[in-house]
Amino acid sequence: MKAKNTEVENAVDDLISIVASFPLDPSVGPVPRHEIEKLRSHYNKLTYQALLHSVKSSLEAVKKRVCSRGGTGFLFLDRPFFEVDVQLSVPSVRLSPSLDDVQRAINRASKAVIGCSMAVFEWGQQVSERSERAF
């Protein structure tokens, strides 16, 4: 995602340079700088919205798969992430894998999804300052 973000940023910069260097009728005048910045800001916001939608839908997919039940329908497509085996032995009940193991795995998956978005940086930063502002 980081590479695609950089590609889109470079493509918008190329578009801006083409628009700024396009010869216009002398009566029209050059494109104002604030209009160019509005174009850049527009695409930056679209990138942010796409990233936000991607993270939300990924977390929803994890939630759906964690909460799914096997055998609920004839054409069941989504298999659950975990199959938990319950062992009844008087006087206790034992789960395999344990709830702590399941919770750790879910947390790791969720952190990985969010971590991907933290590697995508806002536009207009120099390489040296890229660690400051992520989306």
DSSP file (Angstrom, degrees, kcal/mol; ACC not computed):
  #  RESIDUE AA STRUCTURE BP1 BP2  ACC     N-H-->O    O-->H-N    N-H-->O    O-->H-N    TCO  KAPPA ALPHA  PHI   PSI    X-CA   Y-CA   Z-CA
    1    1 A M     >        0   0    0      0, 0.0     4,-2.3     0, 0.0     5,-0.2   0.000 360.0 360.0 360.0 -33.2    0.0    0.0    0.0
    2    2 A K  H  >  +     0   0    0      1,-0.2     4,-1.9     2,-0.2     5,-0.1   0.912 360.0  47.7 -64.5 -40.7    2.9    2.3    0.7
    3    3 A A  H  > S+     0   0    0      2,-0.2     4,-2.2     1,-0.2    -1,-0.2   0.901 112.0  49.1 -67.2 -41.2    4.2    1.9   -2.8
    4    4 A K  H  > S+     0   0    0      2,-0.2     4,-2.5     1,-0.2    -1,-0.2   0.875 108.5  54.1 -66.6 -36.7    0.8    2.5   -4.4
    5    5 A N  H  X S+     0   0    0     -4,-2.3     4,-2.3     2,-0.2    -1,-0.2   0.916 109.9  47.2 -61.1 -43.1    0.4    5.6   -2.3
    6    6 A T  H  X S+     0   0    0     -4,-1.9     4,-2.5     2,-0.2    -2,-0.2   0.889 110.9  52.2 -66.2 -39.2    3.7    7.0   -3.6
    7    7 A E  H  X S+     0   0    0     -4,-2.2     4,-2.3     2,-0.2    -2,-0.2   0.919 111.0  46.6 -62.8 -43.3    2.7    6.1   -7.1
    8    8 A V  H  X S+     0   0    0     -4,-2.5     4,-2.4     2,-0.2    -2,-0.2   0.908 111.9  51.2 -66.0 -41.0   -0.6    8.0   -6.8
    9    9 A E  H  X S+     0   0    0     -4,-2.3     4,-2.2     1,-0.2    -2,-0.2   0.919 111.8  47.0 -61.3 -43.5    1.2   11.0   -5.2
   10   10 A N  H  X S+     0   0    0     -4,-2.5     4,-2.3     2,-0.2    -1,-0.2   0.874 110.9  52.4 -66.3 -36.8    3.7   11.0   -8.1
   11   11 A A  H  X S+     0   0    0     -4,-2.3     4,-2.4     2,-0.2    -2,-0.2   0.899 109.8  48.2 -66.3 -40.0    0.9   10.8  -10.6
   12   12 A V  H  X S+     0   0    0     -4,-2.4     4,-2.5     2,-0.2    -2,-0.2   0.896 110.5  51.9 -66.5 -39.3   -1.0   13.7   -9.1
   13   13 A D  H  X S+     0   0    0     -4,-2.2     4,-2.3     2,-0.2    -2,-0.2   0.902 110.0  49.3 -62.4 -40.0    2.3   15.7   -9.1
   14   14 A D  H  X S+     0   0    0     -4,-2.3     4,-2.2     2,-0.2    -2,-0.2   0.915 110.6  50.3 -63.7 -42.8    2.7   14.9  -12.8
   15   15 A L  H  X S+     0   0    0     -4,-2.4     4,-2.5     1,-0.2    -2,-0.2   0.911 110.6  49.7 -60.7 -42.8   -0.9   16.0  -13.5
   16   16 A I  H  X S+     0   0    0     -4,-2.5     4,-2.8     1,-0.2    -1,-0.2   0.907 110.0  50.0 -64.5 -41.7   -0.3   19.2  -11.6
   17   17 A S  H  X S+     0   0    0     -4,-2.3     4,-1.7     2,-0.2    -1,-0.2   0.879 111.6  49.0 -66.1 -35.6    2.9   19.9  -13.6
   18   18 A I  H  X S+     0   0    0     -4,-2.2     4,-0.8     2,-0.2    -2,-0.2   0.924 113.7  46.0 -67.1 -44.0    1.1   19.3  -16.9
   19   19 A V  H >< S+     0   0    0     -4,-2.5     3,-0.6     1,-0.2    -2,-0.2   0.914 113.9  48.7 -64.6 -42.5   -1.8   21.6  -15.9
   20   20 A A  H 3< S+     0   0    0     -4,-2.8    -1,-0.2     1,-0.2    -2,-0.2   0.826 115.4  43.5 -68.9 -31.1    0.6   24.3  -14.7
   21   21 A S  H 3< S+     0   0    0     -4,-1.7    -1,-0.2    -5,-0.2    -2,-0.2   0.486  84.1 115.6 -94.3  -2.5    2.7   24.2  -17.8
   22   22 A F  S << S-     0   0    0     -4,-0.8     2,-0.3    -3,-0.6    -3,-0.0  -0.495  73.2-116.6 -69.7 129.1   -0.2   24.0  -20.3
   23   23 A P        -     0   0    0      0, 0.0     2,-0.2     0, 0.0    -1,-0.1  -0.501  37.9-169.8 -70.6 129.0   -0.2   27.1  -22.5
   24   24 A L        -     0   0    0     -2,-0.3     0, 0.0     1,-0.1     0, 0.0  -0.686  34.6 -81.7-112.1 166.3   -3.4   29.1  -22.0
   25   25 A D    >>  -     0   0    0     -2,-0.2     3,-2.0     1,-0.1     4,-1.2  -0.473  42.4-123.2 -62.9 136.7   -4.9   32.0  -23.8
   26   26 A P  T 34 S+     0   0    0      0, 0.0    -1,-0.1     0, 0.0    -2,-0.0   0.761 110.4  60.0 -57.9 -24.2   -3.2   35.2  -22.6
   27   27 A S  T 34 S+     0   0    0      1,-0.2    -2,-0.0     2,-0.1     0, 0.0   0.711 101.9  54.0 -76.6 -18.0   -6.6   36.6  -21.5
   28   28 A V  T <4 S-     0   0    0     -3,-2.0    -1,-0.2     1,-0.1    -3,-0.0   0.907  94.2-151.2 -83.3 -44.0   -7.2   33.7  -19.1
   29   29 A G     <  -     0   0    0     -4,-1.2    -4,-0.1     2,-0.0    -2,-0.1  -0.140  31.1 -48.9  91.4 167.8   -4.0   33.9  -17.0
   30   30 A P        -     0   0    0      0, 0.0   -10,-0.1     0, 0.0    -9,-0.1  -0.242  65.5 -90.2 -73.4 162.8   -2.1   31.2  -15.2
   31   31 A V        -     0   0    0    -11,-0.2     5,-0.1   -12,-0.2    -2,-0.0  -0.592  49.8-113.7 -72.1 126.4   -3.8   28.6  -12.9
   32   32 A P    >>  -     0   0    0      0, 0.0     4,-1.5     0, 0.0     3,-0.6  -0.305  16.2-126.1 -63.2 145.9   -3.7   30.1   -9.3
   33   33 A R  H 3> S+     0   0    0      1,-0.2     4,-2.2     2,-0.2     5,-0.2   0.848 108.4  58.2 -61.9 -36.3   -1.6   28.2   -6.8
   34   34 A H  H 3> S+     0   0    0      1,-0.2     4,-1.7     2,-0.2    -1,-0.2   0.821 103.7  53.0 -67.9 -28.1   -4.4   27.7   -4.4
   35   35 A E  H <> S+     0   0    0     -3,-0.6     4,-1.9     2,-0.2    -1,-0.2   0.877 108.2  50.2 -70.9 -37.6   -6.4   25.9   -7.1
   36   36 A I  H  X S+     0   0    0     -4,-1.5     4,-2.2     1,-0.2    -2,-0.2   0.905 110.5  49.6 -64.8 -41.0   -3.5   23.5   -7.6
   37   37 A E  H  X S+     0   0    0     -4,-2.2     4,-2.7     1,-0.2    -1,-0.2   0.845 107.2  55.1 -67.5 -33.0   -3.3   22.9   -3.9
   38   38 A K  H  X S+     0   0    0     -4,-1.7     4,-2.2     2,-0.2    -1,-0.2   0.894 108.0  49.3 -65.1 -38.9   -7.1   22.2   -3.8
   39   39 A L  H  X S+     0   0    0     -4,-1.9     4,-2.0     2,-0.2    -2,-0.2   0.933 113.0  46.4 -63.7 -46.0   -6.6   19.6   -6.5
   40   40 A R  H  X S+     0   0    0     -4,-2.2     4,-2.0     1,-0.2    -2,-0.2   0.913 113.0  49.4 -62.7 -43.2   -3.7   18.0   -4.6
   41   41 A S  H  X S+     0   0    0     -4,-2.7     4,-2.4     1,-0.2    -1,-0.2   0.870 107.0  56.7 -64.3 -37.7   -5.7   18.1   -1.3
   42   42 A H  H  X S+     0   0    0     -4,-2.2     4,-2.0     1,-0.2    -1,-0.2   0.939 110.5  42.4 -60.1 -48.5   -8.7   16.5   -3.1
   43   43 A Y  H  X S+     0   0    0     -4,-2.0     4,-2.1     2,-0.2    -1,-0.2   0.831 111.6  55.7 -70.1 -31.2   -6.7   13.5   -4.2
   44   44 A N  H  X S+     0   0    0     -4,-2.0     4,-2.1     2,-0.2    -1,-0.2   0.913 109.1  47.2 -64.5 -42.2   -5.0   13.3   -0.8
   45   45 A K  H  X S+     0   0    0     -4,-2.4     4,-2.7     2,-0.2    -2,-0.2   0.880 109.7  53.3 -67.1 -37.7   -8.4   13.1    0.9
   46   46 A L  H  X S+     0   0    0     -4,-2.0     4,-2.4     2,-0.2    -1,-0.2   0.895 108.6  50.1 -63.5 -38.7   -9.6   10.4   -1.6
   47   47 A T  H  X S+     0   0    0     -4,-2.1     4,-2.3     2,-0.2    -2,-0.2   0.920 111.0  49.0 -63.9 -43.3   -6.6    8.4   -0.7
   48   48 A Y  H  X S+     0   0    0     -4,-2.1     4,-2.7     2,-0.2    -2,-0.2   0.924 111.3  49.4 -61.3 -45.0   -7.3    8.7    3.0
   49   49 A Q  H  X S+     0   0    0     -4,-2.7     4,-2.6     1,-0.2    -2,-0.2   0.895 110.8  49.9 -63.3 -40.3  -11.0    7.7    2.4
   50   50 A A  H  X S+     0   0    0     -4,-2.4     4,-2.2     2,-0.2    -1,-0.2   0.908 112.4  47.6 -64.1 -41.4   -9.9    4.7    0.4
   51   51 A L  H  X S+     0   0    0     -4,-2.3     4,-2.3     2,-0.2    -2,-0.2   0.914 112.2  49.3 -65.1 -43.1   -7.5    3.6    3.1
   52   52 A L  H  X S+     0   0    0     -4,-2.7     4,-2.5     1,-0.2    -2,-0.2   0.913 112.0  48.3 -62.9 -43.8  -10.1    4.2    5.8
   53   53 A H  H  X S+     0   0    0     -4,-2.6     4,-2.6     1,-0.2     5,-0.2   0.896 110.8  52.1 -63.5 -40.1  -12.7    2.1    3.9
   54   54 A S  H  X S+     0   0    0     -4,-2.2     4,-2.0     2,-0.2    -2,-0.2   0.918 111.3  45.8 -63.2 -44.4  -10.1   -0.7    3.4
   55   55 A V  H  X S+     0   0    0     -4,-2.3     4,-2.5     2,-0.2     5,-0.2   0.928 113.8  49.1 -66.0 -44.5   -9.2   -0.9    7.1
   56   56 A K  H  X S+     0   0    0     -4,-2.5     4,-2.3     1,-0.2    -2,-0.2   0.932 113.0  46.1 -61.8 -45.6  -12.9   -0.8    8.1
   57   57 A S  H  X S+     0   0    0     -4,-2.6     4,-2.0     1,-0.2    -1,-0.2   0.857 112.0  52.0 -68.5 -32.9  -13.9   -3.5    5.7
   58   58 A S  H  X S+     0   0    0     -4,-2.0     4,-2.1    -5,-0.2    -1,-0.2   0.919 111.2  46.4 -67.2 -42.6  -10.9   -5.7    6.6
   59   59 A L  H  X S+     0   0    0     -4,-2.5     4,-2.4     1,-0.2    -2,-0.2   0.871 111.6  52.2 -67.5 -35.5  -11.8   -5.5   10.3
   60   60 A E  H  X S+     0   0    0     -4,-2.3     4,-2.7    -5,-0.2    -1,-0.2   0.887 108.2  51.8 -64.7 -38.4  -15.4   -6.3    9.5
   61   61 A A  H  X S+     0   0    0     -4,-2.0     4,-2.4     2,-0.2    -2,-0.2   0.902 109.8  48.7 -65.4 -40.2  -14.2   -9.3    7.6
   62   62 A V  H  X S+     0   0    0     -4,-2.1     4,-2.4     2,-0.2     5,-0.2   0.932 112.4  49.0 -62.2 -44.9  -12.2  -10.5   10.6
   63   63 A K  H  X S+     0   0    0     -4,-2.4     4,-2.0     1,-0.2    -2,-0.2   0.910 111.5  49.2 -61.1 -42.8  -15.2   -9.9   12.8
   64   64 A K  H  X S+     0   0    0     -4,-2.7     4,-0.6     1,-0.2    -1,-0.2   0.907 113.4  45.9 -64.3 -42.1  -17.5  -11.9   10.4
   65   65 A R  H  < S+     0   0    0     -4,-2.4    16,-0.9     1,-0.2     3,-0.3   0.845 112.0  50.8 -72.4 -32.6  -15.1  -14.8   10.2
   66   66 A V  H  < S+     0   0    0     -4,-2.4    -1,-0.2     1,-0.2    -2,-0.2   0.874 116.4  41.3 -70.5 -35.8  -14.5  -14.9   14.0
   67   67 A C  H  < S+     0   0    0     -4,-2.0    -1,-0.2    -5,-0.2    -2,-0.2   0.438  90.1 115.4 -92.8   0.3  -18.2  -14.9   14.7
   68   68 A S     <  -     0   0    0     -4,-0.6     2,-0.5    -3,-0.3    -3,-0.0  -0.305  55.6-141.6 -72.7 156.5  -19.2  -17.3   11.9
   69   69 A R    >   -     0   0    0     11,-0.0     3,-1.0    10,-0.0     2,-0.1  -0.967  16.1-121.3-120.1 132.3  -20.7  -20.7   12.7
   70   70 A G  T 3  S+     0   0    0     -2,-0.5     9,-0.1     1,-0.2    13,-0.0  -0.443  93.0  19.2 -69.8 141.4  -19.9  -23.8   10.7
   71   71 A G  T 3  S+     0   0    0     -2,-0.1    -1,-0.2     2,-0.1     3,-0.0   0.716  78.2 130.2  76.7  21.3  -22.9  -25.6    9.1
   72   72 A T  S <  S+     0   0    0     -3,-1.0     2,-0.3     1,-0.1    -2,-0.1   0.688  73.7  18.2 -81.6 -16.9  -25.3  -22.7    9.2
   73   73 A G  S >  S-     0   0    0      1,-0.1     3,-0.7     0, 0.0    -2,-0.1  -0.952  75.6-111.9-148.3 167.8  -26.2  -23.0    5.6
   74   74 A F  T 3  S+     0   0    0     -2,-0.3     2,-0.5     1,-0.3    -1,-0.1   0.914 117.2  37.2 -67.4 -43.7  -26.2  -25.4    2.7
   75   75 A L  T 3  S+     0   0    0     -3,-0.1     2,-0.5    -4,-0.0    -1,-0.3  -0.491  80.3 174.3-106.9  61.1  -23.6  -23.4    0.7
   76   76 A F    <   +     0   0    0     -3,-0.7     3,-0.1    -2,-0.5    -6,-0.0  -0.573   5.0 167.8 -73.2 117.7  -21.5  -22.2    3.6
   77   77 A L        +     0   0    0     -2,-0.5     2,-0.7     1,-0.1    -1,-0.2   0.842  52.5  69.9-101.1 -42.5  -18.5  -20.4    2.1
   78   78 A D        -     0   0    0    -14,-0.0    -1,-0.1     1,-0.0    -2,-0.0  -0.692  67.6-156.5 -86.4 115.7  -16.7  -18.6    4.9
   79   79 A R        -     0   0    0     -2,-0.7   -11,-0.1     1,-0.1   -10,-0.0  -0.661  26.4-106.9 -84.6 146.0  -15.0  -20.9    7.3
   80   80 A P        -     0   0    0      0, 0.0   -14,-0.2     0, 0.0   -15,-0.1  -0.324  20.3-123.4 -68.3 156.6  -14.4  -19.6   10.8
   81   81 A F  S    S+     0   0    0    -16,-0.9     2,-0.4   -19,-0.2   -15,-0.1   0.870  92.8  32.0 -65.4 -36.8  -10.9  -18.7   11.8
   82   82 A F        -     0   0    0    -17,-0.3     2,-0.5   -16,-0.1    -1,-0.1  -0.936  59.1-156.8-128.1 143.2  -10.9  -21.1   14.7
   83   83 A E        -     0   0    0     -2,-0.4     2,-0.5    -3,-0.0     0, 0.0  -0.987  22.3-157.3-113.2 120.7  -12.5  -24.4   15.5
   84   84 A V        -     0   0    0     -2,-0.5     2,-0.5    11,-0.0    14,-0.1  -0.855   2.4-150.7-104.4 128.7  -12.7  -24.7   19.3
   85   85 A D  E     -A   96   0A   0     11,-2.8    11,-2.2    -2,-0.5     2,-0.6  -0.854   7.8-153.2 -99.0 127.6  -12.9  -28.1   20.8
   86   86 A V  E     -A   95   0A   0     -2,-0.5     2,-0.6     9,-0.2     9,-0.2  -0.890   7.9-166.7-103.9 125.5  -14.8  -28.4   24.1
   87   87 A Q  E     -A   94   0A   0      7,-3.3     7,-2.7    -2,-0.6     2,-0.7  -0.951   6.0-155.5-114.6 120.1  -13.8  -31.2   26.4
   88   88 A L  E     +A   93   0A   0     -2,-0.6     2,-0.4     5,-0.2     5,-0.2  -0.838  22.9 161.2 -97.5 119.3  -16.1  -32.0   29.3
   89   89 A S  E >   -A   92   0A   0      3,-2.4     3,-3.6    -2,-0.7    -2,-0.1  -0.959  50.4 -81.1-137.5 119.6  -14.4  -33.7   32.2
   90   90 A V  T 3  S+     0   0    0     -2,-0.4     3,-0.1     1,-0.4    -2,-0.0  -0.348 113.1  10.8 -60.8 129.1  -16.2  -33.6   35.5
   91   91 A P  T 3  S+     0   0    0      0, 0.0    -1,-0.4     0, 0.0     2,-0.3  -0.845 125.6  49.0-101.7  21.2  -15.9  -31.1   37.3
   92   92 A S  E <   -A   89   0A   0     -3,-3.6    -3,-2.4     2,-0.0     2,-0.4  -0.789  59.8-140.0-125.3 165.8  -14.3  -28.8   34.7
   93   93 A V  E     -A   88   0A   0     -2,-0.3     2,-0.4    -5,-0.2    -5,-0.2  -0.986  20.1-163.3-121.8 133.1  -14.7  -27.7   31.1
   94   94 A R  E     -A   87   0A   0     -7,-2.7    -7,-3.3    -2,-0.4     2,-0.4  -0.967   4.0-155.9-124.5 132.7  -11.6  -27.4   28.9
   95   95 A L  E     -A   86   0A   0     -2,-0.4    -9,-0.2    -9,-0.2     4,-0.1  -0.843  16.5-131.2-104.3 141.1  -11.3  -25.5   25.6
   96   96 A S  E    S+A   85   0A   0    -11,-2.2   -11,-2.8    -2,-0.4     2,-0.2  -0.957  97.1  26.2-133.6 116.7   -8.7  -26.3   23.0
   97   97 A P  S    S-     0   0    0      0, 0.0    -1,-0.2     0, 0.0   -12,-0.1   0.611 108.4-117.5 -71.0 163.4   -7.2  -23.9   21.9
   98   98 A S     >  -     0   0    0     -2,-0.2     4,-2.1     1,-0.1     5,-0.2  -0.232  17.3-112.6 -70.3 159.9   -7.7  -21.7   25.0
   99   99 A L  H  > S+     0   0    0      1,-0.2     4,-2.7     2,-0.2     5,-0.2   0.842 118.1  57.4 -61.7 -33.2   -9.6  -18.5   24.9
  100  100 A D  H  > S+     0   0    0      2,-0.2     4,-2.4     1,-0.2    -1,-0.2   0.906 106.5  48.4 -64.9 -40.9   -6.4  -16.6   25.6
  101  101 A D  H  > S+     0   0    0      2,-0.2     4,-2.1     1,-0.2    -2,-0.2   0.909 112.8  48.0 -64.6 -41.8   -4.8  -18.1   22.5
  102  102 A V  H  X S+     0   0    0     -4,-2.1     4,-2.3     2,-0.2    -2,-0.2   0.930 112.2  49.1 -63.1 -45.7   -7.8  -17.3   20.4
  103  103 A Q  H  X S+     0   0    0     -4,-2.7     4,-2.5     1,-0.2    -2,-0.2   0.900 110.1  51.2 -63.2 -41.1   -7.9  -13.7   21.7
  104  104 A R  H  X S+     0   0    0     -4,-2.4     4,-2.4     2,-0.2    -1,-0.2   0.904 110.3  49.3 -62.4 -41.0   -4.1  -13.2   21.1
  105  105 A A  H  X S+     0   0    0     -4,-2.1     4,-2.2     2,-0.2    -2,-0.2   0.903 111.7  48.3 -66.0 -40.9   -4.5  -14.4   17.5
  106  106 A I  H  X S+     0   0    0     -4,-2.3     4,-2.4     2,-0.2    -2,-0.2   0.918 112.1  49.6 -64.9 -42.8   -7.5  -12.1   16.9
  107  107 A N  H  X S+     0   0    0     -4,-2.5     4,-2.6     2,-0.2    -2,-0.2   0.900 110.2  50.6 -62.9 -41.1   -5.5   -9.2   18.4
  108  108 A R  H  X S+     0   0    0     -4,-2.4     4,-2.0     2,-0.2    -1,-0.2   0.910 111.2  48.5 -63.6 -41.8   -2.5  -10.0   16.2
  109  109 A A  H  X S+     0   0    0     -4,-2.2     4,-1.8     2,-0.2    -2,-0.2   0.917 113.2  47.1 -64.6 -42.9   -4.6  -10.1   13.0
  110  110 A S  H  X S+     0   0    0     -4,-2.4     4,-2.3     1,-0.2     5,-0.2   0.900 111.5  50.5 -66.4 -40.9   -6.3   -6.8   13.9
  111  111 A K  H  X S+     0   0    0     -4,-2.6     4,-2.7     1,-0.2    -1,-0.2   0.862 107.8  54.1 -65.5 -34.3   -3.0   -5.1   14.7
  112  112 A A  H  X S+     0   0    0     -4,-2.0     4,-1.5     2,-0.2    -1,-0.2   0.902 108.7  48.6 -65.8 -40.2   -1.6   -6.3   11.4
  113  113 A V  H  X S+     0   0    0     -4,-1.8     4,-1.0     2,-0.2     3,-0.2   0.939 116.5  42.0 -63.7 -47.0   -4.5   -4.7    9.5
  114  114 A I  H  X S+     0   0    0     -4,-2.3     4,-1.4     1,-0.2     3,-0.3   0.866 109.2  59.7 -69.3 -35.6   -4.1   -1.4   11.4
  115  115 A G  H  X S+     0   0    0     -4,-2.7     4,-0.7     1,-0.2    -1,-0.2   0.830  98.2  59.3 -62.2 -32.6   -0.3   -1.6   11.1
  116  116 A C  H >< S+     0   0    0     -4,-1.5     3,-0.8     1,-0.2     4,-0.2   0.904 106.0  47.6 -62.0 -40.4   -0.6   -1.6    7.3
  117  117 A S  H >< S+     0   0    0     -4,-1.0     3,-1.1    -3,-0.3    18,-0.4   0.792 104.4  60.6 -72.9 -25.8   -2.4    1.7    7.3
  118  118 A M  H 3< S+     0   0    0     -4,-1.4    -1,-0.2     1,-0.2    -2,-0.2   0.672  97.7  59.7 -74.8 -14.3    0.2    3.2    9.7
  119  119 A A  T << S+     0   0    0     -3,-0.8     2,-0.6    -4,-0.7    -1,-0.2   0.523  87.3  87.5 -87.9  -6.2    2.9    2.6    7.1
  120  120 A V  S <  S-     0   0    0     -3,-1.1    15,-2.5    -4,-0.2     2,-0.2  -0.850  70.5-154.0 -97.8 121.6    1.1    4.8    4.6
  121  121 A F  B     -B  134   0B   0     -2,-0.6    13,-0.2    13,-0.3    10,-0.1  -0.615  18.7-100.7-101.2 153.8    2.1    8.4    5.0
  122  122 A E    >   -     0   0    0     11,-1.9     3,-0.6    -2,-0.2    11,-0.1  -0.264  49.3 -97.9 -62.9 155.7    0.4   11.7    4.2
  123  123 A W  T 3  S+     0   0    0      1,-0.2    -1,-0.1   -83,-0.1     3,-0.1  -0.326  97.4  39.0 -76.8 157.9    1.5   13.4    1.0
  124  124 A G  T 3  S+     0   0    0      1,-0.3     2,-0.3    -2,-0.1    -1,-0.2   0.571  80.2 127.1  84.6  11.2    4.0   16.3    0.7
  125  125 A Q    <   -     0   0    0     -3,-0.6    -1,-0.3     8,-0.1     2,-0.1  -0.756  59.0-120.7 -99.1 147.8    6.5   15.0    3.3
  126  126 A Q    >   -     0   0    0     -2,-0.3     3,-0.9     1,-0.1     4,-0.3  -0.447  30.5-108.6 -76.9 159.8   10.1   14.6    2.6
  127  127 A V  G >  S+     0   0    0      1,-0.2     3,-1.0     2,-0.2     4,-0.2   0.851 117.4  56.8 -59.4 -35.9   11.6   11.1    3.1
  128  128 A S  G 3  S+     0   0    0      1,-0.2     3,-0.3     2,-0.1    -1,-0.2   0.781 111.7  40.8 -70.1 -26.1   13.4   12.2    6.3
  129  129 A E  G X> S+     0   0    0     -3,-0.9     3,-2.0     1,-0.2     4,-0.5   0.269  80.5 109.3-104.6  12.0   10.3   13.3    8.0
  130  130 A R  T <4  +     0   0    0     -3,-1.0    -1,-0.2    -4,-0.3    -8,-0.1   0.686  68.7  66.5 -64.0 -18.7    8.0   10.4    6.9
  131  131 A S  T 34 S+     0   0    0     -3,-0.3    -1,-0.3    -4,-0.2     3,-0.2   0.543  92.3  65.8 -80.2  -3.2    7.9    9.0   10.3
  132  132 A E  T <4 S+     0   0    0     -3,-2.0     2,-0.6     1,-0.2    -1,-0.2   0.940 103.0  29.4 -85.9 -48.3    6.0   11.9   11.6
  133  133 A R     <  +     0   0    0     -4,-0.5   -11,-1.9   -11,-0.1     2,-0.3  -0.867  62.1 168.7-126.1 101.2    2.6   11.9    9.9
  134  134 A A  B      B  121   0B   0     -2,-0.6   -13,-0.3   -13,-0.2   -16,-0.1  -0.675 360.0 360.0 -97.6 160.9    0.9    8.7    8.8
  135  135 A F              0   0    0    -15,-2.5   -17,-0.1   -18,-0.4   -14,-0.1   0.520 360.0 360.0 -61.7 360.0   -2.7    8.6    7.7
